[in-house]
């Protein structure tokens, strides 16, 4: 993906996060995680790392809620599904490339 395209994707995701922070349906726990994501991106600029961390934290929150027969708010749930599949693809692609390098150089 070109750098300009990456910037557009990051801006769109950041805009969605801002909207979810302001959304009344977003639970306080979810809002805190979204604010933490926003602050991490603003502080160190490592968008991808912050995105992966957010997906991980939302996964933990979803598991806790599932235990209590609850779920993430609709908007945050949709956001989680998008960022978790993107992050997992990148993570698994990286592991796959590492494994391939061992197979061909080992």
MOPAC internal coordinates of N, CA, C and O (Angstrom, degrees):
PM7 1SCF
backbone

  N    0.0000 0     0.00 0     0.00 0    0    0    0
  C    1.4433 1     0.00 0     0.00 0    1    0    0
  C    1.5302 1   107.91 1     0.00 0    2    1    0
  O    1.2310 1   121.06 1   -42.63 1    3    2    1
  N    1.3105 1   115.57 1   137.37 1    3    2    1
  C    1.4614 1   120.76 1   179.59 1    5    3    2
  C    1.5203 1   110.32 1   -69.35 1    6    5    3
  O    1.2310 1   121.39 1   -24.78 1    7    6    5
  N    1.3238 1   114.94 1   155.22 1    7    6    5
  C    1.4616 1   120.07 1  -178.77 1    9    7    6
  C    1.5275 1   111.45 1   -59.28 1   10    9    7
  O    1.2310 1   120.08 1   139.85 1   11   10    9
  N    1.3264 1   117.45 1   -40.15 1   11   10    9
  C    1.4693 1   121.12 1   179.27 1   13   11   10
  C    1.5252 1   110.71 1   -62.86 1   14   13   11
  O    1.2310 1   120.66 1   141.10 1   15   14   13
  N    1.3368 1   116.35 1   -38.90 1   15   14   13
  C    1.4645 1   120.27 1   178.10 1   17   15   14
  C    1.5251 1   110.91 1   -67.50 1   18   17   15
  O    1.2310 1   120.73 1   139.88 1   19   18   17
  N    1.3304 1   116.20 1   -40.12 1   19   18   17
  C    1.4724 1   120.42 1   177.85 1   21   19   18
  C    1.5220 1   110.57 1   -61.22 1   22   21   19
  O    1.2310 1   120.88 1   138.11 1   23   22   21
  N    1.3199 1   115.92 1   -41.89 1   23   22   21
  C    1.4676 1   120.08 1  -179.96 1   25   23   22
  C    1.5205 1   110.45 1   -63.57 1   26   25   23
  O    1.2310 1   120.26 1   139.41 1   27   26   25
  N    1.3309 1   117.10 1   -40.59 1   27   26   25
  C    1.4709 1   120.66 1   178.51 1   29   27   26
  C    1.5248 1   110.92 1   -63.33 1   30   29   27
  O    1.2310 1   120.59 1   137.26 1   31   30   29
  N    1.3282 1   116.48 1   -42.74 1   31   30   29
  C    1.4682 1   120.79 1   179.24 1   33   31   30
  C    1.5265 1   109.74 1   -63.75 1   34   33   31
  O    1.2310 1   120.07 1   135.47 1   35   34   33
  N    1.3211 1   117.48 1   -44.53 1   35   34   33
  C    1.4669 1   121.64 1   179.30 1   37   35   34
  C    1.5242 1   111.10 1   -62.59 1   38   37   35
  O    1.2310 1   120.47 1   137.76 1   39   38   37
  N    1.3299 1   116.70 1   -42.24 1   39   38   37
  C    1.4647 1   120.29 1   178.99 1   41   39   38
  C    1.5227 1   111.30 1   -64.89 1   42   41   39
  O    1.2310 1   120.34 1   139.90 1   43   42   41
  N    1.3307 1   116.96 1   -40.10 1   43   42   41
  C    1.4663 1   120.65 1   179.00 1   45   43   42
  C    1.5250 1   110.50 1   -64.80 1   46   45   43
  O    1.2310 1   120.38 1   137.14 1   47   46   45
  N    1.3330 1   116.88 1   -42.86 1   47   46   45
  C    1.4635 1   120.45 1   179.26 1   49   47   46
  C    1.5238 1   110.57 1   -66.32 1   50   49   47
  O    1.2310 1   120.40 1   137.96 1   51   50   49
  N    1.3112 1   116.83 1   -42.04 1   51   50   49
  C    1.4641 1   120.59 1   178.49 1   53   51   50
  C    1.5205 1   110.69 1   -61.54 1   54   53   51
  O    1.2310 1   120.37 1   139.05 1   55   54   53
  N    1.3112 1   116.89 1   -40.95 1   55   54   53
  C    1.4648 1   121.24 1   177.66 1   57   55   54
  C    1.5263 1   111.15 1   -62.48 1   58   57   55
  O    1.2310 1   120.49 1   137.82 1   59   58   57
  N    1.3345 1   116.66 1   -42.18 1   59   58   57
  C    1.4751 1   120.37 1   177.09 1   61   59   58
  C    1.5160 1   111.34 1   -62.99 1   62   61   59
  O    1.2310 1   120.70 1   139.40 1   63   62   61
  N    1.3302 1   116.26 1   -40.60 1   63   62   61
  C    1.4668 1   120.22 1   179.00 1   65   63   62
  C    1.5233 1   109.84 1   -62.09 1   66   65   63
  O    1.2310 1   120.19 1   135.63 1   67   66   65
  N    1.3296 1   117.25 1   -44.37 1   67   66   65
  C    1.4745 1   120.35 1   177.65 1   69   67   66
  C    1.5248 1   110.68 1   -59.62 1   70   69   67
  O    1.2310 1   120.69 1   135.84 1   71   70   69
  N    1.3367 1   116.28 1   -44.16 1   71   70   69
  C    1.4679 1   120.20 1   179.27 1   73   71   70
  C    1.5260 1   111.14 1   -61.20 1   74   73   71
  O    1.2310 1   120.49 1   139.14 1   75   74   73
  N    1.3355 1   116.67 1   -40.86 1   75   74   73
  C    1.4667 1   120.21 1   179.94 1   77   75   74
  C    1.5260 1   111.62 1   -69.29 1   78   77   75
  O    1.2310 1   120.27 1   145.89 1   79   78   77
  N    1.3249 1   117.08 1   -34.11 1   79   78   77
  C    1.4664 1   119.94 1   177.14 1   81   79   78
  C    1.5212 1   109.71 1   -61.13 1   82   81   79
  O    1.2310 1   120.61 1   140.86 1   83   82   81
  N    1.3248 1   116.44 1   -39.14 1   83   82   81
  C    1.4661 1   121.55 1  -178.21 1   85   83   82
  C    1.5306 1   113.58 1   -84.23 1   86   85   83
  O    1.2310 1   120.35 1   165.21 1   87   86   85
  N    1.3210 1   116.93 1   -14.79 1   87   86   85
  C    1.4628 1   121.61 1  -177.24 1   89   87   86
  C    1.5320 1   110.59 1   -69.12 1   90   89   87
  O    1.2310 1   120.71 1   -49.44 1   91   90   89
  N    1.3226 1   116.26 1   130.56 1   91   90   89
  C    1.4712 1   121.27 1  -179.29 1   93   91   90
  C    1.5236 1   112.58 1   -66.61 1   94   93   91
  O    1.2310 1   119.74 1   154.96 1   95   94   93
  N    1.3347 1   118.11 1   -25.04 1   95   94   93
  C    1.4655 1   121.69 1  -179.67 1   97   95   94
  C    1.5306 1   112.56 1   -75.93 1   98   97   95
  O    1.2310 1   120.36 1   163.36 1   99   98   97
  N    1.3178 1   116.92 1   -16.64 1   99   98   97
  C    1.4631 1   120.79 1  -179.93 1  101   99   98
  C    1.5251 1   109.15 1   -72.88 1  102  101   99
  O    1.2310 1   121.10 1   -54.72 1  103  102  101
  N    1.3376 1   115.49 1   125.28 1  103  102  101
  C    1.4673 1   120.71 1  -179.94 1  105  103  102
  C    1.5291 1   110.06 1   -69.96 1  106  105  103
  O    1.2310 1   120.71 1   -23.90 1  107  106  105
  N    1.3126 1   116.24 1   156.10 1  107  106  105
  C    1.4677 1   121.31 1  -178.19 1  109  107  106
  C    1.5267 1   112.52 1   -58.32 1  110  109  107
  O    1.2310 1   120.05 1   140.21 1  111  110  109
  N    1.3388 1   117.50 1   -39.79 1  111  110  109
  C    1.4694 1   120.44 1   179.06 1  113  111  110
  C    1.5271 1   110.62 1   -63.84 1  114  113  111
  O    1.2310 1   120.89 1   137.97 1  115  114  113
  N    1.3285 1   115.90 1   -42.03 1  115  114  113
  C    1.4603 1   120.86 1   178.44 1  117  115  114
  C    1.5271 1   110.11 1   -64.79 1  118  117  115
  O    1.2310 1   120.86 1   134.52 1  119  118  117
  N    1.3175 1   115.96 1   -45.48 1  119  118  117
  C    1.4644 1   121.63 1  -179.80 1  121  119  118
  C    1.5339 1   110.57 1   -57.98 1  122  121  119
  O    1.2310 1   120.27 1   137.94 1  123  122  121
  N    1.3167 1   117.10 1   -42.06 1  123  122  121
  C    1.4698 1   120.80 1   179.68 1  125  123  122
  C    1.5319 1   110.73 1   -61.21 1  126  125  123
  O    1.2310 1   120.14 1   138.94 1  127  126  125
  N    1.3273 1   117.35 1   -41.06 1  127  126  125
  C    1.4637 1   120.68 1   178.78 1  129  127  126
  C    1.5288 1   111.21 1   -67.29 1  130  129  127
  O    1.2310 1   120.68 1   141.02 1  131  130  129
  N    1.3252 1   116.31 1   -38.98 1  131  130  129
  C    1.4652 1   120.51 1   178.96 1  133  131  130
  C    1.5319 1   111.10 1   -66.12 1  134  133  131
  O    1.2310 1   120.70 1   139.58 1  135  134  133
  N    1.3195 1   116.27 1   -40.42 1  135  134  133
  C    1.4685 1   120.64 1   177.81 1  137  135  134
  C    1.5288 1   110.09 1   -65.38 1  138  137  135
  O    1.2310 1   120.77 1   139.76 1  139  138  137
  N    1.3256 1   116.13 1   -40.24 1  139  138  137
  C    1.4676 1   120.16 1   177.85 1  141  139  138
  C    1.5332 1   110.26 1   -60.84 1  142  141  139
  O    1.2310 1   120.44 1   137.35 1  143  142  141
  N    1.3372 1   116.77 1   -42.65 1  143  142  141
  C    1.4670 1   121.57 1   177.06 1  145  143  142
  C    1.5268 1   110.31 1   -59.62 1  146  145  143
  O    1.2310 1   120.60 1   130.38 1  147  146  145
  N    1.3208 1   116.47 1   -49.62 1  147  146  145
  C    1.4666 1   122.41 1  -179.10 1  149  147  146
  C    1.5268 1   110.32 1   -56.98 1  150  149  147
  O    1.2310 1   120.48 1   135.95 1  151  150  149
  N    1.3238 1   116.69 1   -44.05 1  151  150  149
  C    1.4639 1   121.26 1  -179.00 1  153  151  150
  C    1.5278 1   112.30 1   -67.97 1  154  153  151
  O    1.2310 1   120.31 1   141.24 1  155  154  153
  N    1.3451 1   117.01 1   -38.76 1  155  154  153
  C    1.4683 1   120.38 1   178.19 1  157  155  154
  C    1.5204 1   110.75 1   -62.18 1  158  157  155
  O    1.2310 1   120.81 1   135.52 1  159  158  157
  N    1.3226 1   116.06 1   -44.48 1  159  158  157
  C    1.4650 1   120.12 1  -179.51 1  161  159  158
  C    1.5222 1   110.18 1   -63.93 1  162  161  159
  O    1.2310 1   120.57 1   137.28 1  163  162  161
  N    1.3181 1   116.52 1   -42.72 1  163  162  161
  C    1.4663 1   120.51 1  -179.52 1  165  163  162
  C    1.5285 1   111.45 1   -66.61 1  166  165  163
  O    1.2310 1   120.63 1   145.22 1  167  166  165
  N    1.3372 1   116.40 1   -34.78 1  167  166  165
  C    1.4659 1   120.52 1  -175.13 1  169  167  166
  C    1.5283 1   112.49 1   -76.79 1  170  169  167
  O    1.2310 1   120.59 1   127.10 1  171  170  169
  N    1.3415 1   116.47 1   -52.90 1  171  170  169
  C    1.4670 1   117.80 1  -173.53 1  173  171  170
  C    1.5240 1   114.64 1  -113.62 1  174  173  171
  O    1.2310 1   119.72 1   171.39 1  175  174  173
  N    1.3182 1   118.14 1    -8.61 1  175  174  173
  C    1.4541 1   121.03 1   175.15 1  177  175  174
  C    1.5143 1   115.82 1    72.73 1  178  177  175
  O    1.2310 1   119.33 1  -177.57 1  179  178  177
  N    1.3233 1   118.88 1     2.43 1  179  178  177
  C    1.4630 1   121.18 1   178.82 1  181  179  178
  C    1.5258 1   108.34 1   -85.06 1  182  181  179
  O    1.2310 1   121.13 1   -96.57 1  183  182  181
  N    1.3128 1   115.45 1    83.43 1  183  182  181
  C    1.4558 1   121.70 1  -173.56 1  185  183  182
  C    1.5277 1   111.70 1   -62.62 1  186  185  183
  O    1.2310 1   120.81 1   134.07 1  187  186  185
  N    1.3233 1   116.05 1   -45.93 1  187  186  185
  C    1.4663 1   119.96 1  -176.24 1  189  187  186
  C    1.5329 1   111.53 1   -61.93 1  190  189  187
  O    1.2310 1   120.30 1   136.18 1  191  190  189
  N    1.3213 1   117.03 1   -43.82 1  191  190  189
  C    1.4727 1   120.72 1   178.91 1  193  191  190
  C    1.5248 1   110.34 1   -63.25 1  194  193  191
  O    1.2310 1   120.52 1   136.49 1  195  194  193
  N    1.3342 1   116.60 1   -43.51 1  195  194  193
  C    1.4645 1   120.91 1   179.18 1  197  195  194
  C    1.5240 1   110.75 1   -63.57 1  198  197  195
  O    1.2310 1   120.51 1   142.44 1  199  198  197
  N    1.3328 1   116.64 1   -37.56 1  199  198  197
  C    1.4663 1   121.11 1   178.88 1  201  199  198
  C    1.5300 1   111.03 1   -65.43 1  202  201  199
  O    1.2310 1   120.58 1   136.58 1  203  202  201
  N    1.3124 1   116.50 1   -43.42 1  203  202  201
  C    1.4682 1   120.92 1   178.67 1  205  203  202
  C    1.5261 1   110.28 1   -64.61 1  206  205  203
  O    1.2310 1   120.35 1   138.16 1  207  206  205
  N    1.3320 1   116.93 1   -41.84 1  207  206  205
  C    1.4695 1   120.87 1   177.64 1  209  207  206
  C    1.5268 1   111.15 1   -62.29 1  210  209  207
  O    1.2310 1   120.40 1   137.36 1  211  210  209
  N    1.3363 1   116.84 1   -42.64 1  211  210  209
  C    1.4661 1   120.69 1   179.02 1  213  211  210
  C    1.5234 1   110.40 1   -61.94 1  214  213  211
  O    1.2310 1   120.17 1   135.74 1  215  214  213
  N    1.3234 1   117.28 1   -44.26 1  215  214  213
  C    1.4655 1   120.60 1   179.05 1  217  215  214
  C    1.5269 1   110.40 1   -60.23 1  218  217  215
  O    1.2310 1   120.45 1   137.75 1  219  218  217
  N    1.3190 1   116.74 1   -42.25 1  219  218  217
  C    1.4623 1   121.24 1   179.48 1  221  219  218
  C    1.5286 1   111.58 1   -63.82 1  222  221  219
  O    1.2310 1   120.76 1   135.57 1  223  222  221
  N    1.3278 1   116.14 1   -44.43 1  223  222  221
  C    1.4666 1   120.12 1  -179.53 1  225  223  222
  C    1.5284 1   111.30 1   -67.42 1  226  225  223
  O    1.2310 1   120.19 1   141.03 1  227  226  225
  N    1.3252 1   117.24 1   -38.97 1  227  226  225
  C    1.4678 1   119.83 1   177.95 1  229  227  226
  C    1.5260 1   110.79 1   -67.70 1  230  229  227
  O    1.2310 1   120.07 1   145.32 1  231  230  229
  N    1.3416 1   117.46 1   -34.68 1  231  230  229
  C    1.4641 1   121.07 1   177.03 1  233  231  230
  C    1.5310 1   110.07 1   -62.46 1  234  233  231
  O    1.2310 1   120.67 1   135.37 1  235  234  233
  N    1.3360 1   116.32 1   -44.63 1  235  234  233
  C    1.4718 1   119.92 1   178.02 1  237  235  234
  C    1.5231 1   111.11 1   -61.68 1  238  237  235
  O    1.2310 1   120.45 1   135.45 1  239  238  237
  N    1.3287 1   116.74 1   -44.55 1  239  238  237
  C    1.4604 1   121.07 1   179.28 1  241  239  238
  C    1.5256 1   110.60 1   -62.81 1  242  241  239
  O    1.2310 1   120.25 1   138.79 1  243  242  241
  N    1.3210 1   117.13 1   -41.21 1  243  242  241
  C    1.4647 1   120.83 1   179.14 1  245  243  242
  C    1.5258 1   110.85 1   -63.03 1  246  245  243
  O    1.2310 1   120.23 1   141.62 1  247  246  245
  N    1.3322 1   117.16 1   -38.38 1  247  246  245
  C    1.4696 1   120.57 1   179.26 1  249  247  246
  C    1.5253 1   110.82 1   -67.01 1  250  249  247
  O    1.2310 1   120.31 1   139.05 1  251  250  249
  N    1.3209 1   117.02 1   -40.95 1  251  250  249
  C    1.4696 1   120.73 1   177.51 1  253  251  250
  C    1.5205 1   109.44 1   -62.35 1  254  253  251
  O    1.2310 1   120.83 1   135.46 1  255  254  253
  N    1.3153 1   116.02 1   -44.54 1  255  254  253
  C    1.4656 1   119.63 1  -179.55 1  257  255  254
  C    1.5172 1   111.73 1   -66.64 1  258  257  255
  O    1.2310 1   120.28 1   142.26 1  259  258  257
  N    1.3220 1   117.06 1   -37.74 1  259  258  257
  C    1.4609 1   120.80 1   178.43 1  261  259  258
  C    1.5243 1   110.30 1   -60.58 1  262  261  259
  O    1.2310 1   120.88 1   141.46 1  263  262  261
  N    1.3087 1   115.93 1   -38.54 1  263  262  261
  C    1.4646 1   121.46 1   178.14 1  265  263  262
  C    1.5304 1   110.85 1   -59.20 1  266  265  263
  O    1.2310 1   120.75 1   147.75 1  267  266  265
  N    1.3451 1   116.17 1   -32.25 1  267  266  265
  C    1.4654 1   121.43 1   179.29 1  269  267  266
  C    1.5315 1   112.27 1   -99.42 1  270  269  267
  O    1.2310 1   121.06 1  -163.24 1  271  270  269
  N    1.3492 1   115.57 1    16.76 1  271  270  269
  C    1.4655 1   122.72 1   179.61 1  273  271  270
  C    1.5308 1   112.08 1    58.92 1  274  273  271
  O    1.2310 1   121.02 1  -141.66 1  275  274  273
  N    1.3292 1   115.66 1    38.34 1  275  274  273
  C    1.4580 1   122.89 1   176.44 1  277  275  274
  C    1.5220 1   107.58 1  -122.07 1  278  277  275
  O    1.2310 1   120.79 1    -7.21 1  279  278  277
  N    1.3316 1   116.10 1   172.79 1  279  278  277
  C    1.4558 1   119.42 1   177.19 1  281  279  278
  C    1.5212 1   110.14 1  -143.48 1  282  281  279
  O    1.2310 1   121.19 1    -8.62 1  283  282  281
  N    1.3212 1   115.34 1   171.38 1  283  282  281
  C    1.4586 1   120.84 1   177.18 1  285  283  282
  C    1.5230 1   109.08 1   -66.77 1  286  285  283
  O    1.2310 1   120.57 1   -24.52 1  287  286  285
  N    1.3249 1   116.52 1   155.48 1  287  286  285
  C    1.4626 1   119.26 1   175.24 1  289  287  286
  C    1.5301 1   108.17 1   -61.61 1  290  289  287
  O    1.2310 1   120.80 1   -22.14 1  291  290  289
  N    1.3079 1   116.07 1   157.86 1  291  290  289
  C    1.4596 1   121.64 1  -173.91 1  293  291  290
  C    1.5285 1   112.67 1   -54.97 1  294  293  291
  O    1.2310 1   120.30 1   128.27 1  295  294  293
  N    1.3158 1   117.03 1   -51.73 1  295  294  293
  C    1.4642 1   120.53 1  -177.83 1  297  295  294
  C    1.5101 1   113.15 1   -64.24 1  298  297  295
  O    1.2310 1   120.38 1   138.08 1  299  298  297
  N    1.3186 1   116.88 1   -41.92 1  299  298  297
  C    1.4648 1   121.02 1  -179.82 1  301  299  298
  C    1.5283 1   109.66 1   -70.17 1  302  301  299
  O    1.2310 1   120.10 1   143.39 1  303  302  301
  N    1.3268 1   117.41 1   -36.61 1  303  302  301
  C    1.4615 1   120.83 1   176.81 1  305  303  302
  C    1.5234 1   111.58 1   -60.85 1  306  305  303
  O    1.2310 1   120.38 1   136.55 1  307  306  305
  N    1.3264 1   116.87 1   -43.45 1  307  306  305
  C    1.4708 1   120.99 1   178.16 1  309  307  306
  C    1.5250 1   110.86 1   -65.02 1  310  309  307
  O    1.2310 1   120.70 1   137.08 1  311  310  309
  N    1.3206 1   116.27 1   -42.92 1  311  310  309
  C    1.4619 1   120.34 1   177.90 1  313  311  310
  C    1.5262 1   110.09 1   -60.87 1  314  313  311
  O    1.2310 1   120.33 1   135.08 1  315  314  313
  N    1.3194 1   116.97 1   -44.92 1  315  314  313
  C    1.4634 1   121.27 1   179.82 1  317  315  314
  C    1.5281 1   111.09 1   -58.48 1  318  317  315
  O    1.2310 1   120.55 1   134.74 1  319  318  317
  N    1.3387 1   116.56 1   -45.26 1  319  318  317
  C    1.4625 1   119.70 1  -179.09 1  321  319  318
  C    1.5280 1   110.90 1   -60.53 1  322  321  319
  O    1.2310 1   120.34 1   139.87 1  323  322  321
  N    1.3047 1   116.95 1   -40.13 1  323  322  321
  C    1.4670 1   120.33 1   179.98 1  325  323  322
  C    1.5226 1   112.07 1   -68.10 1  326  325  323
  O    1.2310 1   120.16 1   130.47 1  327  326  325
  N    1.3174 1   117.30 1   -49.53 1  327  326  325
  C    1.4679 1   118.73 1  -175.26 1  329  327  326
  C    1.5188 1   112.13 1   -74.87 1  330  329  327
  O    1.2310 1   120.03 1   151.82 1  331  330  329
  N    1.3235 1   117.55 1   -28.18 1  331  330  329
  C    1.4671 1   118.20 1  -179.63 1  333  331  330
  C    1.5180 1   110.56 1   -73.13 1  334  333  331
  O    1.2310 1   119.70 1   142.04 1  335  334  333
  N    1.3256 1   118.18 1   -37.96 1  335  334  333
  C    1.4615 1   119.05 1   179.22 1  337  335  334
  C    1.5212 1   110.81 1   -70.90 1  338  337  335
  O    1.2310 1   119.75 1   142.09 1  339  338  337
  N    1.3248 1   118.08 1   -37.91 1  339  338  337
  C    1.4642 1   121.49 1   177.56 1  341  339  338
  C    1.5228 1   109.82 1   -65.77 1  342  341  339
  O    1.2310 1   120.46 1   131.31 1  343  342  341
  N    1.3212 1   116.72 1   -48.69 1  343  342  341
  C    1.4572 1   120.97 1  -179.27 1  345  343  342
  C    1.5173 1   112.33 1   -63.26 1  346  345  343
  O    1.2310 1   120.32 1   138.91 1  347  346  345
  N    1.3208 1   116.99 1   -41.09 1  347  346  345
  C    1.4613 1   120.20 1  -179.88 1  349  347  346
  C    1.5228 1   110.62 1   -66.64 1  350  349  347
  O    1.2310 1   120.25 1   141.87 1  351  350  349
  N    1.3432 1   117.14 1   -38.13 1  351  350  349
  C    1.4589 1   119.68 1   178.25 1  353  351  350
  C    1.5244 1   110.15 1   -60.87 1  354  353  351
  O    1.2310 1   120.60 1   132.43 1  355  354  353
  N    1.3299 1   116.46 1   -47.57 1  355  354  353
  C    1.4657 1   120.17 1  -179.56 1  357  355  354
  C    1.5210 1   110.96 1   -63.31 1  358  357  355
  O    1.2310 1   120.45 1   137.99 1  359  358  357
  N    1.3377 1   116.74 1   -42.01 1  359  358  357
  C    1.4648 1   120.98 1  -179.25 1  361  359  358
  C    1.5271 1   110.08 1   -64.43 1  362  361  359
  O    1.2310 1   120.39 1   132.65 1  363  362  361
  N    1.3377 1   116.85 1   -47.35 1  363  362  361
  C    1.4604 1   120.47 1  -178.83 1  365  363  362
  C    1.5224 1   111.78 1   -68.06 1  366  365  363
  O    1.2310 1   120.07 1   145.38 1  367  366  365
  N    1.3184 1   117.47 1   -34.62 1  367  366  365
  C    1.4546 1   120.68 1   175.78 1  369  367  366
  C    1.5235 1   109.25 1   -61.50 1  370  369  367
  O    1.2310 1   120.37 1   136.36 1  371  370  369
  N    1.3123 1   116.91 1   -43.64 1  371  370  369
  C    1.4613 1   120.81 1   178.56 1  373  371  370
  C    1.5197 1   111.87 1   -60.58 1  374  373  371
  O    1.2310 1   120.24 1   134.05 1  375  374  373
  N    1.3250 1   117.14 1   -45.95 1  375  374  373
  C    1.4655 1   120.73 1   178.79 1  377  375  374
  C    1.5243 1   110.51 1   -64.22 1  378  377  375
  O    1.2310 1   120.60 1   141.41 1  379  378  377
  N    1.3171 1   116.46 1   -38.59 1  379  378  377
  C    1.4639 1   120.38 1   178.37 1  381  379  378
  C    1.5179 1   111.80 1   -63.01 1  382  381  379
  O    1.2310 1   120.54 1   137.85 1  383  382  381
  N    1.3184 1   116.57 1   -42.15 1  383  382  381
  C    1.4635 1   120.26 1   178.70 1  385  383  382
  C    1.5205 1   111.19 1   -65.64 1  386  385  383
  O    1.2310 1   120.30 1   141.33 1  387  386  385
  N    1.3206 1   117.04 1   -38.67 1  387  386  385
  C    1.4675 1   120.77 1   177.43 1  389  387  386
  C    1.5266 1   109.98 1   -63.74 1  390  389  387
  O    1.2310 1   120.59 1   134.09 1  391  390  389
  N    1.3338 1   116.47 1   -45.91 1  391  390  389
  C    1.4644 1   120.62 1   179.97 1  393  391  390
  C    1.5233 1   110.93 1   -61.72 1  394  393  391
  O    1.2310 1   120.58 1   138.96 1  395  394  393
  N    1.3300 1   116.50 1   -41.04 1  395  394  393
  C    1.4646 1   120.41 1   179.78 1  397  395  394
  C    1.5263 1   110.44 1   -63.14 1  398  397  395
  O    1.2310 1   120.45 1   141.28 1  399  398  397
  N    1.3295 1   116.74 1   -38.72 1  399  398  397
  C    1.4659 1   119.02 1  -178.95 1  401  399  398
  C    1.5283 1   110.55 1   -65.08 1  402  401  399
  O    1.2310 1   119.91 1   144.66 1  403  402  401
  N    1.3407 1   117.78 1   -35.34 1  403  402  401
  C    1.4587 1   120.67 1   177.24 1  405  403  402
  C    1.5242 1   110.97 1   -69.32 1  406  405  403
  O    1.2310 1   120.45 1   142.52 1  407  406  405
  N    1.3263 1   116.74 1   -37.48 1  407  406  405
  C    1.4629 1   120.49 1  -179.03 1  409  407  406
  C    1.5267 1   111.19 1   -65.44 1  410  409  407
  O    1.2310 1   120.21 1   140.45 1  411  410  409
  N    1.3059 1   117.20 1   -39.55 1  411  410  409
  C    1.4570 1   120.29 1  -175.65 1  413  411  410
  C    1.5226 1   113.69 1   -90.02 1  414  413  411
  O    1.2310 1   120.48 1   160.22 1  415  414  413
  N    1.3309 1   116.69 1   -19.78 1  415  414  413
  C    1.4645 1   119.47 1  -179.35 1  417  415  414
  C    1.5251 1   112.16 1  -111.41 1  418  417  415
  O    1.2310 1   120.55 1   177.34 1  419  418  417
  N    1.3233 1   116.55 1    -2.66 1  419  418  417
  C    1.4540 1   119.76 1  -175.34 1  421  419  418
  C    1.4497 1   111.32 1   -91.86 1  422  421  419
  O    1.2310 1   120.10 1   180.00 1  423  422  421

